[in-house]
Amino acid sequence: MARRQTLWSLSPARAVAVAAVLGGGLALAPQALAVTAPGPLSSDPANPSFSSTRTYTWGPATADDPANSVVYEGGFNGAADPVSSPWGPVAGSGTFGVRAVEVAPDGTRVDESGFVTIDVDTATITGSRSPGPNPRGWNDEPVGVFFTCEFTVFCTPSTTLNEGVYPDVIGTGQVASGEERSISLGPVRVDLTPPSPGLPNTPRDGEVAGTTSVTFTWTPGADPLSGIQYYEVWRVGGGRIASAPARSNQVTASVPAGTLSWFVRTFDNAYTTGSTAQNAADSPTYTLTVDPSAPPAPGGLEGPGPATTDTTPTFTWTGAGPRFEWSVTPAGDSAPVRQGATEEKQVKVTPALPDGAYVFGVKQVRPGGQPGAEATHRFTVDTVAPPAPTITSRPPASTALVSPPFAWQGEPGGTYLWRMVTEGGTVERGPIAVNATSVGAGPVGPGTYLFQVRQRDAAGNLGPWSGPERVTVTVAGGSSSSGVKLTPPKSGRPRPVILYPRRLKPRAGVRIPTLRPVLQWRRGPRFTMLYNVQVFEIRGRRVVKVKSAFSRNTQWRVPPRTLKKGKRYAWRVWPYRGLRGYTKKPLGISYFDVATKLKQPKSRAARR
């Protein structure tokens, strides 16, 4: 507030003027003799903001007396603490104010201005969802999402999410300056559709069981959105018989003798106990008669494997008979597509079955016509070859790995064959069978190769090769020729310093009567997958590399136009151990001489 002015509180010049006026008997008109207020006050970030921490700046004030100085006081909600521009960053809310204080040279407080203020509004955004998810993270009814904002010009409107998967539900608020703040409610997953139920398999409709301990089986249910949670087997009018987890499609339970109707109830992951939503589905009803006096099921039932290309499969069994009734029904169905009766203990199903999943059943019938329990065998007829696998990952076009990694995707089940082929069409590796969908395709030596893979399905159908994937393997040799040293000869030609010569054949120093000898060596250390064979010609006191090759085996034949008659050659072998690299020392170093007179190969006539 403005303080009362006195002559002693004015500057000397102004005091003289006021005294003159008073002495002349004139009335003194009011004058605005005060320190000015601070200049425009602003904050960074501007108000309103999602941040309560801000920096405040203001323009300078002017003292009434130029000899005086100006300081500032301010703070939040009327505080008058010493401050200076810029002030911050500081946190607070409500209002921030600042005033100017005129101070005399001796430190006396001369005057003060009124407060200049600015609002400090902290914007907010909050969110919620209702109802919350079940323990598996799903909802079986629409979910409402709600967002509330303060001091904003925009706020994400509340809405209702229907069936679907929403990976991240985000709400956003925006203030007038354009600043935004977002919050996440996390994923929302809603499944409003009942699953496709598992369908009864065995006991089949109308079957007779000779024991009160009955194994119920069914085809797996399906729910493309939330997946299957679990199954229950129910007796019509008698309540639940048993339950089974989603990974199982069978359960054994004790049931009383007599005739009952049963079905499978399938629950998806969105189902919540006690909910009124329809996230469960019932299968058709099957009838079962439990009669402990009925003939037992035939034993030793054998047929094709789980998958077969045979459209007229043969089944065999054991039992007292004297008559047997058999049938073939599609999996999950109760209506036979093939059936008959026989006194033999085997049957060949005719006519041919189309591709599909089936259940073969057989039961023995007593002389009085009483049918017994049924033995069943599940199988699938599949005569269609799988398509070529799709390559999902591969190495760079050029790699130093001797076993370049490839991965692919094919039909579920079955095995795969892969191969590495040179550009000339020679199969360098494979075909090799694997169960996995990835492989290190090697080891191979340096060169350009084409990788291919094909699938053999569970029924034995062999699909086509995938398109070729070209890769160039660049494997450097074990060492340079500088590692081969010569010993000064007492007479004759120099010879190399040998290392572990007994590991190599032919023996050191032997004279070879051929330009294409076979070089052999012992197996390398553990993890060795490739050998680098290096051949050097000894030319006086110089050692010159003439050949570097790679072999997966422990022998290698020198190719044509490598060796010359009458020359001395050193050779060595470096084991290569994949990612572990080459061994620190070669497997061995030896040498041989090529005879000046070579052994002539026998003519074809002589070989006959």
HELIX and SHEET records of a PDB file:
HELIX    1   1 LEU A    7  SER A    9  5                                   3    
HELIX    2   2 PRO A   12  GLY A   23  1                                  12    
HELIX    3   3 SER A  481  GLY A  483  5                                   3    
HELIX    4   4 PRO A  501  ARG A  503  5                                   3    
HELIX    5   5 GLY A  578  ARG A  580  5                                   3    
HELIX    6   6 ARG A  604  ARG A  607  1                                   4    
SHEET    1   A 3 SER A  42  ASP A  44  0                                        
SHEET    2   A 3 THR A  53  THR A  57 -1                                        
SHEET    3   A 3 TRP A  87  ALA A  91 -1                                        
SHEET    1   B 4 ASP A  81  VAL A  83  0                                        
SHEET    2   B 4 SER A  69  PHE A  76 -1                                        
SHEET    3   B 4 GLY A  94  VAL A 103 -1                                        
SHEET    4   B 4 ARG A 109  GLU A 112 -1                                        
SHEET    1   C 4 ASP A  81  VAL A  83  0                                        
SHEET    2   C 4 SER A  69  PHE A  76 -1                                        
SHEET    3   C 4 GLY A  94  VAL A 103 -1                                        
SHEET    4   C 4 VAL A 116  VAL A 120 -1                                        
SHEET    1   D 3 THR A 124  SER A 130  0                                        
SHEET    2   D 3 VAL A 143  GLU A 150 -1                                        
SHEET    3   D 3 THR A 159  LEU A 161 -1                                        
SHEET    1   E 3 PHE A 154  CYS A 155  0                                        
SHEET    2   E 3 ILE A 170  GLN A 174 -1                                        
SHEET    3   E 3 GLU A 180  SER A 184 -1                                        
SHEET    1   F 2 GLY A 164  TYR A 166  0                                        
SHEET    2   F 2 VAL A 188  VAL A 190 -1                                        
SHEET    1   G 3 PRO A 200  THR A 202  0                                        
SHEET    2   G 3 SER A 213  TRP A 218 -1                                        
SHEET    3   G 3 GLN A 250  SER A 254 -1                                        
SHEET    1   H 5 GLU A 207  ALA A 209  0                                        
SHEET    2   H 5 TYR A 286  VAL A 290  1                                        
SHEET    3   H 5 GLY A 258  ASP A 268 -1                                        
SHEET    4   H 5 ILE A 228  ARG A 235 -1                                        
SHEET    5   H 5 GLY A 239  PRO A 245 -1                                        
SHEET    1   I 4 GLU A 207  ALA A 209  0                                        
SHEET    2   I 4 TYR A 286  VAL A 290  1                                        
SHEET    3   I 4 GLY A 258  ASP A 268 -1                                        
SHEET    4   I 4 ALA A 280  ASP A 282 -1                                        
SHEET    1   J 3 GLY A 299  GLU A 302  0                                        
SHEET    2   J 3 THR A 314  THR A 318 -1                                        
SHEET    3   J 3 GLN A 346  LYS A 348 -1                                        
SHEET    1   K 5 ALA A 307  THR A 308  0                                        
SHEET    2   K 5 PRO A 371  VAL A 381  1                                        
SHEET    3   K 5 GLY A 356  VAL A 365 -1                                        
SHEET    4   K 5 ARG A 323  PRO A 330 -1                                        
SHEET    5   K 5 ARG A 338  THR A 342 -1                                        
SHEET    1   L 3 THR A 390  SER A 393  0                                        
SHEET    2   L 3 PRO A 405  GLN A 409 -1                                        
SHEET    3   L 3 SER A 438  GLY A 440 -1                                        
SHEET    1   M 5 SER A 398  THR A 399  0                                        
SHEET    2   M 5 GLU A 469  VAL A 473  1                                        
SHEET    3   M 5 GLY A 447  ARG A 456 -1                                        
SHEET    4   M 5 THR A 415  THR A 422 -1                                        
SHEET    5   M 5 VAL A 427  VAL A 434 -1                                        
SHEET    1   N 2 LEU A 486  THR A 487  0                                        
SHEET    2   N 2 ARG A 495  PRO A 496 -1                                        
SHEET    1   O 3 LEU A 504  LYS A 505  0                                        
SHEET    2   O 3 VAL A 518  TRP A 521 -1                                        
SHEET    3   O 3 GLN A 555  ARG A 557 -1                                        
SHEET    1   P 5 VAL A 510  ILE A 512  0                                        
SHEET    2   P 5 GLY A 588  VAL A 594  1                                        
SHEET    3   P 5 ARG A 568  TYR A 576 -1                                        
SHEET    4   P 5 LEU A 530  ARG A 539 -1                                        
SHEET    5   P 5 ARG A 542  SER A 551 -1                                        
END                                                                             
